[in-house]
Amino acid sequence: MILLHFAYGQSDSANVLHTNSLNRGFYKSYEEYVNNTPSVTRSFKTILLQTSKTDTTIIGADFELTDSLHRVGHVWGFCDGSSVYINYNEGIATRYWKLGCIGPYPFFNMKFKEMIGLGFGVVGLATRVASLSMPAEYKLMIVTDKGKCKEPSISRMRDVLAKQPDLLKYFREKTDKYDKFVDSRTTPHSYYEQAETETNKATIACLLKLNERLKNKE
């Protein structure tokens, strides 16, 4: 997987589209995020997660409660007053990933390790250990207007951009050539890497513009 590094300005979204100030706290749902109304307001400190030891780009975070009250339970995400982190996990531990923009259609990069060849007993344990020793990969994810985290497939992004003809046209110009059947037996791996990279670039560009446009429309 290719991690796309980009400089993203925080798009301001009393609904996230109507304010320049994000309220600090924990969101129990996507709706609380969109309405900028975290229902759990607790004292906590943010523990930032950078991409790697050599790359200080912040890709996610965790939180540590600093009061003596009970745990917050499951949350959709949280805000430290300047950035929003969404709860999404494909591995073995809960992680909160930093949204790349603020609005109804945000995106984020997640870091994960693919667990391969899982089985039972000694064989299963061995393959789990082998998987954990493999290098981490990165994946671009989008958040739909239902608050669900999805991979930005070409068909899914066409649906997201259906009411934005100019953005849809731009996206199709960049990705239509990859939306076709290819024979995996003869297609080089570099083709898939290029298709993923170009689709991710077009996705990010369109979502940044879409969220900015929705804010200005309001």
C-alpha positions as CSV (number, residue, x, y, z in Angstrom):
1,M,0.0,0.0,0.0
2,I,1.1,3.6,-0.7
3,L,0.9,6.2,2.0
4,L,0.2,9.5,0.4
5,H,1.7,12.5,2.2
6,F,-0.1,15.7,1.8
7,A,-0.4,19.0,3.5
8,Y,-4.0,19.4,4.5
9,G,-5.5,22.6,5.9
10,Q,-8.1,22.0,8.5
11,S,-11.4,22.7,6.8
12,D,-13.8,24.2,9.4
13,S,-16.9,22.4,9.7
14,A,-22.2,24.4,15.6
15,N,-22.4,21.7,12.9
16,V,-18.9,21.3,11.7
17,L,-19.7,23.3,8.6
18,H,-20.8,26.4,10.6
19,T,-18.0,27.0,13.1
20,N,-14.3,27.7,13.2
21,S,-14.1,26.2,16.7
22,L,-14.3,22.5,17.3
23,N,-15.6,21.4,20.7
24,R,-13.4,19.3,22.7
25,G,-14.7,15.9,23.9
26,F,-15.8,12.4,22.8
27,Y,-18.4,11.7,20.0
28,K,-20.7,8.7,20.6
29,S,-21.8,8.9,17.0
30,Y,-21.1,10.4,13.5
31,E,-24.1,12.7,14.1
32,E,-22.4,14.2,17.2
33,Y,-19.3,14.8,15.1
34,V,-21.3,16.5,12.3
35,N,-23.2,18.7,14.8
36,N,-20.0,19.5,16.7
37,T,-21.7,18.3,19.9
38,P,-19.5,15.7,21.7
39,S,-21.8,14.2,24.3
40,V,-19.0,13.2,26.6
41,T,-16.8,16.0,28.0
42,R,-14.1,14.6,30.1
43,S,-10.6,15.8,31.1
44,F,-8.0,14.0,29.0
45,K,-4.7,14.4,27.3
46,T,-3.9,13.4,23.8
47,I,-1.2,11.0,22.9
48,L,-0.1,11.6,19.3
49,L,0.9,8.8,17.0
50,Q,3.4,9.8,14.3
51,T,3.8,7.8,11.1
52,S,7.2,6.4,12.1
53,K,10.3,7.1,14.1
54,T,11.7,9.1,11.2
55,D,8.5,10.6,9.9
56,T,6.8,13.0,12.4
57,T,3.6,13.3,10.4
58,I,0.7,12.8,12.9
59,I,-1.4,10.0,11.6
60,G,-3.5,9.2,14.7
61,A,-3.7,9.5,18.4
62,D,-5.0,7.9,21.6
63,F,-6.2,9.6,24.8
64,E,-5.6,9.3,28.5
65,L,-8.3,10.3,30.9
66,T,-6.9,12.6,33.6
67,D,-9.9,12.6,36.0
68,S,-11.1,9.8,38.4
69,L,-14.4,9.1,36.8
70,H,-15.4,5.9,35.0
71,R,-14.3,5.0,31.5
72,V,-15.9,6.7,28.5
73,G,-16.9,3.4,26.8
74,H,-17.1,3.0,23.1
75,V,-16.9,6.2,21.1
76,W,-17.1,7.1,17.4
77,G,-14.1,9.4,17.9
78,F,-12.8,12.3,19.8
79,C,-11.7,15.9,19.4
80,D,-8.8,17.6,21.2
81,G,-10.1,21.1,20.2
82,S,-8.0,21.3,17.0
83,S,-8.1,17.9,15.3
84,V,-10.6,15.0,15.1
85,Y,-9.6,11.3,15.5
86,I,-11.9,8.6,14.4
87,N,-12.2,5.1,16.0
88,Y,-11.5,2.5,13.4
89,N,-9.7,-0.8,13.6
90,E,-8.8,-3.6,11.2
91,G,-6.2,-5.2,13.4
92,I,-5.9,-6.3,16.9
93,A,-6.0,-3.0,18.8
94,T,-8.3,0.1,18.8
95,R,-6.8,3.1,17.1
96,Y,-8.0,6.6,16.5
97,W,-7.0,8.0,13.1
98,K,-6.6,11.7,12.4
99,L,-9.2,13.0,9.9
100,G,-7.6,14.7,6.9
101,C,-10.3,17.3,6.7
102,I,-13.4,18.4,8.6
103,G,-16.8,18.0,7.0
104,P,-19.5,15.5,6.2
105,Y,-17.1,13.5,4.0
106,P,-13.8,13.3,5.7
107,F,-10.9,10.8,5.1
108,F,-8.0,9.4,6.9
109,N,-4.9,7.3,6.5
110,M,-4.7,4.2,8.7
111,K,-1.7,2.1,9.6
112,F,-2.1,-1.6,9.9
113,K,-0.5,-5.0,9.8
114,E,-2.3,-7.6,7.7
115,M,-2.8,-10.9,9.5
116,I,-2.1,-13.7,7.1
117,G,-2.6,-17.4,7.2
118,L,-4.5,-17.6,10.4
119,G,-5.3,-21.0,11.8
120,F,-5.6,-23.0,15.0
121,G,-3.0,-24.3,17.5
122,V,0.7,-24.0,16.9
123,V,0.4,-23.2,13.2
124,G,-2.0,-20.3,13.9
125,L,0.2,-18.9,16.6
126,A,3.3,-19.1,14.3
127,T,1.5,-17.2,11.5
128,R,0.3,-14.5,13.9
129,V,3.8,-14.0,15.1
130,A,5.1,-13.9,11.5
131,S,2.4,-11.3,10.6
132,L,3.4,-9.0,13.5
133,S,7.0,-9.0,12.3
134,M,6.0,-7.8,8.8
135,P,6.3,-4.1,7.9
136,A,3.2,-2.0,8.5
137,E,1.1,-0.9,5.5
138,Y,-1.1,2.1,5.0
139,K,-4.6,2.5,3.7
140,L,-6.7,5.5,2.7
141,M,-10.2,5.3,4.1
142,I,-13.2,7.6,3.6
143,V,-16.2,8.3,5.9
144,T,-19.6,8.3,4.2
145,D,-22.5,10.5,5.1
146,K,-23.8,7.6,7.2
147,G,-20.6,7.7,9.3
148,K,-19.3,4.4,8.0
149,C,-15.6,3.9,7.1
150,K,-15.1,2.5,3.6
151,E,-12.3,2.1,1.2
152,P,-12.4,4.7,-1.6
153,S,-13.3,2.4,-4.6
154,I,-13.8,4.1,-7.9
155,S,-17.6,3.2,-7.9
156,R,-18.1,4.4,-4.3
157,M,-16.4,7.7,-5.1
158,R,-18.6,8.2,-8.1
159,D,-21.6,7.8,-5.8
160,V,-20.2,10.4,-3.4
161,L,-19.6,12.9,-6.2
162,A,-22.8,12.2,-8.1
163,K,-24.2,15.7,-7.3
164,Q,-21.0,17.5,-8.1
165,P,-20.6,17.2,-11.9
166,D,-17.3,19.1,-12.1
167,L,-15.7,17.0,-9.3
168,L,-17.1,13.8,-10.8
169,K,-15.7,14.7,-14.2
170,Y,-12.3,15.4,-12.7
171,F,-12.4,12.1,-10.8
172,R,-13.4,10.1,-13.8
173,E,-10.6,11.7,-15.9
174,K,-8.1,10.5,-13.4
175,T,-9.5,7.0,-12.7
176,D,-11.7,5.7,-15.5
177,K,-8.7,4.0,-17.1
178,Y,-8.3,1.8,-14.1
179,D,-11.9,0.8,-13.9
180,K,-11.7,-2.1,-16.2
181,F,-11.1,-5.9,-16.0
182,V,-7.4,-6.9,-16.1
183,D,-6.0,-10.4,-16.1
184,S,-4.2,-10.8,-12.8
185,R,-2.0,-13.5,-14.2
186,T,-0.3,-11.2,-16.7
187,T,-0.8,-7.7,-15.1
188,P,2.4,-6.5,-13.3
189,H,2.1,-5.5,-9.6
190,S,3.2,-2.0,-10.6
191,Y,-0.1,-1.5,-12.4
192,Y,-2.1,-2.1,-9.2
193,E,0.2,0.3,-7.2
194,Q,-0.3,3.0,-9.8
195,A,-4.0,2.5,-9.9
196,E,-4.3,2.8,-6.1
197,T,-2.0,5.8,-5.9
198,E,-3.9,7.7,-8.6
199,T,-7.3,6.8,-7.2
200,N,-6.2,7.9,-3.7
201,K,-4.8,11.2,-5.1
202,A,-8.0,12.0,-6.9
203,T,-10.1,10.9,-3.9
204,I,-8.2,13.3,-1.6
205,A,-8.4,16.2,-4.0
206,C,-12.1,15.8,-4.6
207,L,-13.0,15.3,-0.9
208,L,-11.0,18.4,0.2
209,K,-12.9,20.4,-2.5
210,L,-16.3,18.9,-1.7
211,N,-16.1,19.6,2.1
212,E,-14.8,23.2,1.4
213,R,-17.7,23.7,-1.1
214,L,-20.3,22.4,1.4
215,K,-19.0,24.8,4.0
216,N,-19.1,27.8,1.7
217,K,-22.6,26.9,0.6
218,E,-23.8,27.0,4.1
